[in-house]
Amino acid sequence: MVLKQILEILDILDNPKVKALEVKKLFNERGCQSISVESVEGEHGEVEFIKIILAGLNGKIKGGNSPTINIVGQLGGIGAYPIMTGFVSDGDGALAALSAALKIVEMQSRECYLEGDVVVTTHICNTAPITPRKLVTFLDMPLPVDVLLKYLVDSQADAVLSIDTTKGNRILNQRGFAITPTVKEGYILKVSDDLLDIMSTVTGLLPAVIAISTQDITSYNNNLYHINSIMQPVTFTDSPVVGVAITAQTPVAGSATGATNFVDIEMAARFCIEVAKYYGAGKCKLFDNQEFEKLVSIYGSMKHLQKT
């Protein structure tokens, strides 16, 4: 269970004056020193980036060969002050990622280690802009997307899980979370069977998959339609990326307050931890490399879709 960690992190984040150093202090107190904070001043206020590095037993940090996974808390912001008062729905990605990281830290304190390294990244911004949009309003990016991704996507990671609130649509109409197909170098690949198995184990339900389109894996800079920012990491890395979408039965605005459901966040965070366990141990594949190479050999590179 990741409930205790969610409550602790939310208690810090749900504050109009929150600073990333408060998050850093919590992790330091729990024994994690590999956490860094960087601040960038943007047009819409301060954006603070948090990066947590969790070394595995056989990860690259210790000279091993187990693969590294990057868990990204993808979002526009955790707040939209002064227009909205309180923690917004869009902040769920940051909440889930940080809660997963805190759980892994506490596992390590009990000498329960994962095989591979885990890098958790996200940002906090309480003054993110609200953007009108069909169905519901969104929280927009507080900085240019290429600047955000520079801090959020770990260039050394072998795989990326991108957690994002994905409630402002009619594509998937159920509460909880869903995963996307794996995306790599401009190709939308088949959904990972291993991830479907892990999802069923975590939720006790049939797995849920949310549809994505070619537009979704292109940069926000092109002004095409995107379901949201969940797949933006694909424009910044050649490693496979899977979206972990926190969903709802009805369209919910990203700028809405009071919309955070701890059960959904907990399942998404627990799923990411379980994927990190299996992926680092070489027991979870996000895509079939031979099939990917065959795709490229037949149809050519699709990397031009990654251009920002």
Beta strands, then each sheet from edge to edge (+ up, - down):
strand 1: 35-42
strand 2: 45-54
strand 3: 69-73
strand 4: 118-124
strand 5: 130-131
strand 6: 138-139
strand 7: 159-165
strand 8: 176-179
strand 9: 183-184
strand 10: 187-188
strand 11: 241-247
sheet 1: 1+ 2- 4+ 3+ 7+ 11+ 8-
sheet 2: 5+ 6-
sheet 3: 9+ 10-
end
